[in-house]
């Protein structure tokens, strides 16, 4: 019959077209990583970060309000001499904000080796900051100033410890970005690094606020 051979050729070519495609997923650009689940939009991660930071702000604002109210209520408030090492700790944290920014730029430029150096330096500075905070607590303890000594010392330990715990969480996030295998992930390393950077800068600004509160609120 006329046209039968042509129709058969078209059917064969269509079959090859269907069988020659590349399987979906399995890339490292924010796809589903072969899990069969739909990809999460990049903006959703940043929205979740904003909500998380809003919760942290509310928590520390509640502590700040308690600090100011308690200070104005009684006559038992005795201002403590804050350890000078806090200034060094603040400088360390400021430098770490610069190093994490450099690391993020290196990652965007595709310089993996430089990224690992600056990212690792940020982690080291974060650990140095926490060590400096422990030194500050030990110096106060050596002076006989403890958590229960008076309301001012209680709030100092509470505020610095709460910030330290949140910063430790940031260090874990930095380690996650540095060592997680990214090839079959639903989020790219660049996006994860950007999120970690936002959190780290926030911790930096939060510490400067708390330091000003502790000094000026005495």
Buried (B, 14 or more C-beta within 10 A) or exposed (E): EEEEEEEEEEEEEEEEEEEEEEEEBEBBEBBBBBEEEEBBEBEEBBEEBEEEBEEBEEEBEEBBEEBEEBBEEEEEBEEBEBBEBBEBBBEBBBBBBBBBBBBBEBBEEEBEEBBBBBBBBBBBBBBBBBEBBEBBBEBBEEEEBEBEBBBBBBBBBBBBEBBBEBBBEBBEBBBEBBEEEBEBBBBBBBBBBBBBBBBBBBBBEBBEEBBEBBEEBB
